[in-house]
Amino acid sequence: PHLLCAFQSATHLNLVMEYIEGGTLWDVLESSPHDGKILESDLQWWTPQIVSAIHWCHSQGFVHRLGSIPPSPKSSRAHRRCSDVKPHNFVITSDARVRLTDFGSAAPLLPPSDDGSQVIPLEHCLVPCGTCDYISPEILQAHEEALVALEMEDDERWSKENKASGYGRETDWWSMGAMLYEMVYGVAPFFANDIRKTYLKIMDHYVSKLRFLAM
């Protein structure tokens, strides 16, 4: 949503943004009469806008990334959502267009490497980020490596080996893919009642995919 103006008081910074009255894509899923799914015609309308929004974020030098992981190891679908690329963070305007919101955990991208890839600085990768159903395997892997390094009191060597950088833009595209899957099928692709099982499915996503295709 567009920023209209900003002003500061002694205790607060106030950002005045345009009013988006159409709710979110999550509201559309929740109220869908099609078993929590979105019609193909609506997906054809919204998907290019979603791709464009994420690409714009990357073109500005940032990964939208993810918010904090919920503390509870077991929770319902409605409580397994935080700040990231997901239906909750795409708001709908009066003309049925979507806007990407919630940049509270966005991270800056380093300059492109020789192969064109971009990653975020390592210091932004040390804390686990993401909603469990949409989190990418790269984030889980980076957090696991950081924990091992801290336990070994060898975080300096770990940083050097990782060239002071972590994961990159692929995390947003992964989350988008999981989000679109949920919009099509009505359930997140790696959903499990236990968050730990969800993480295991994500880390073993090639096997999880084959099991789904075999169903």
C-alpha positions in Angstrom: 0.0 0.0 0.0 1.2 3.5 -0.8 2.6 5.7 1.9 0.7 9.0 2.0 2.7 10.8 4.7 4.7 10.3 7.9 5.0 12.3 11.1 6.7 11.8 14.4 5.7 12.6 18.0 7.8 12.4 21.1 7.2 8.6 21.4 5.9 7.4 18.0 6.7 7.4 14.3 3.3 7.5 12.4 3.0 6.2 8.9 -0.2 7.1 7.1 -1.0 4.6 4.3 -3.9 4.2 1.9 -6.9 2.3 3.1 -7.3 -1.2 1.6 -10.9 -2.2 2.2 -11.1 -5.6 0.5 -9.6 -7.8 3.2 -6.9 -10.4 2.4 -6.4 -13.4 0.3 -6.6 -15.4 3.5 -10.1 -14.0 4.1 -11.0 -15.2 0.6 -9.7 -18.7 1.5 -11.5 -18.8 4.8 -14.9 -17.8 3.3 -14.5 -19.9 0.1 -17.5 -22.1 -0.7 -15.1 -24.4 -2.6 -13.6 -26.3 0.3 -11.1 -23.6 1.1 -9.9 -23.3 -2.4 -9.8 -20.5 -4.9 -11.3 -20.8 -8.4 -8.9 -21.1 -11.3 -10.2 -17.9 -12.9 -9.4 -16.0 -9.7 -5.9 -17.6 -9.6 -5.2 -16.5 -13.1 -6.1 -13.0 -12.1 -4.1 -12.8 -8.8 -1.0 -15.0 -9.5 0.7 -12.6 -12.0 0.1 -9.8 -9.5 1.6 -11.8 -6.7 4.7 -12.6 -8.8 5.0 -8.9 -9.7 4.8 -7.8 -6.1 7.6 -10.2 -5.0 9.7 -9.3 -8.0 9.3 -5.6 -7.2 10.5 -6.2 -3.6 13.6 -8.0 -4.9 14.2 -5.2 -7.5 14.4 -2.7 -4.6 17.2 -4.8 -3.0 15.2 -6.7 -0.3 13.9 -10.1 0.4 10.4 -10.0 2.0 11.4 -13.1 3.9 9.6 -14.3 7.0 8.5 -13.4 10.5 9.0 -15.2 13.7 8.2 -18.9 14.1 5.2 -19.5 16.4 6.4 -20.8 19.9 3.8 -23.6 20.2 4.9 -27.0 18.8 1.3 -27.9 18.1 -1.3 -25.5 16.8 -4.3 -25.3 14.5 -4.1 -24.0 11.0 -5.5 -20.7 12.0 -2.7 -20.0 14.4 0.2 -21.2 12.3 0.7 -17.9 10.5 3.3 -15.1 10.9 4.9 -12.5 8.7 5.9 -13.7 5.3 4.8 -14.3 1.7 1.4 -15.9 2.5 -2.3 -15.2 1.9 -2.5 -13.1 5.1 -0.1 -10.5 3.7 -1.8 -9.9 0.3 -4.5 -7.3 0.8 -7.2 -6.7 -1.8 -8.1 -3.3 -3.2 -11.6 -2.2 -4.2 -10.9 -3.2 -7.8 -9.8 -6.7 -6.7 -6.1 -6.1 -7.1 -3.6 -7.4 -4.5 -0.9 -5.4 -2.6 1.9 -7.0 -0.6 2.2 -5.9 3.0 4.1 -6.5 6.3 7.8 -5.8 5.6 8.7 -6.1 9.3 11.3 -8.8 8.7 12.5 -7.8 5.3 16.3 -8.2 4.8 18.7 -6.4 2.4 20.2 -8.3 -0.5 23.9 -8.1 -1.1 25.2 -7.1 -4.6 24.7 -9.8 -7.3 27.4 -12.4 -7.7 29.0 -13.4 -11.0 26.2 -15.9 -11.7 23.5 -13.3 -11.0 22.4 -14.8 -7.7 21.8 -12.6 -4.6 21.9 -13.5 -1.0 21.3 -11.6 2.3 24.0 -10.9 4.9 24.7 -13.8 7.2 23.8 -11.8 10.3 20.2 -11.8 9.1 20.1 -15.6 8.9 21.1 -16.5 12.5 17.6 -16.3 13.9 14.9 -18.7 12.6 12.3 -16.9 10.5 9.2 -18.1 8.9 5.7 -19.5 9.2 6.1 -23.2 9.5 3.8 -24.1 6.5 5.6 -21.7 4.1 9.2 -21.6 5.4 11.9 -22.7 2.9 14.4 -25.5 3.5 17.2 -22.9 3.1 16.1 -21.1 6.2 15.8 -24.3 8.2 19.2 -25.4 7.0 20.8 -22.1 7.8 19.3 -22.1 11.3 20.5 -25.7 12.0 24.0 -24.8 10.9 24.0 -21.7 13.1 22.9 -23.8 16.1 25.7 -26.3 15.5 28.2 -23.5 15.3 27.1 -21.9 18.5 27.1 -25.2 20.4 30.7 -25.8 19.1 31.6 -22.2 20.0 32.9 -22.0 16.5 30.5 -19.3 15.0 33.5 -17.3 13.6 34.7 -20.2 11.5 31.2 -20.9 10.4 30.8 -17.3 9.2 34.0 -17.5 7.2 33.1 -20.7 5.6 29.7 -19.3 4.5 31.4 -16.2 3.1 29.4 -13.9 5.4 26.2 -14.5 3.5 23.2 -16.8 3.7 20.1 -17.7 1.7 18.6 -15.3 -0.9 15.6 -14.6 -3.0 14.7 -18.3 -3.4 13.1 -18.1 0.1 10.3 -15.8 -1.2 9.7 -17.9 -4.3 9.4 -21.0 -2.2 6.9 -19.4 0.1 4.9 -18.1 -2.9 4.8 -21.7 -4.3 3.5 -23.1 -1.0 1.0 -20.3 -0.8 -0.3 -20.9 -4.4 -0.5 -24.6 -3.6 -2.7 -23.9 -0.6 -4.9 -21.7 -2.7 -5.4 -24.4 -5.3 -5.8 -27.5 -3.0 -7.1 -25.9 0.2 -4.3 -27.2 2.4 -0.6 -26.3 2.7 1.7 -28.7 0.8 3.7 -29.8 3.9 1.0 -29.5 6.5 1.2 -31.7 9.6 -0.5 -31.4 13.0 3.0 -31.3 14.6 5.2 -28.4 13.4 8.3 -30.6 13.7 6.8 -33.1 11.2 6.1 -30.2 8.9 9.7 -29.1 9.1 10.8 -32.7 8.4 8.6 -32.8 5.3 10.1 -29.5 4.1 13.6 -30.7 4.5 12.8 -33.9 2.8 10.6 -32.2 0.2 11.7 -34.4 -2.8 10.4 -37.5 -1.0 7.3 -35.7 0.3 6.5 -34.6 -3.3 6.9 -38.2 -4.6 4.6 -39.5 -1.8 1.9 -36.9 -2.7 2.1 -37.7 -6.4 1.7 -41.4 -5.6 -1.5 -40.8 -3.7 
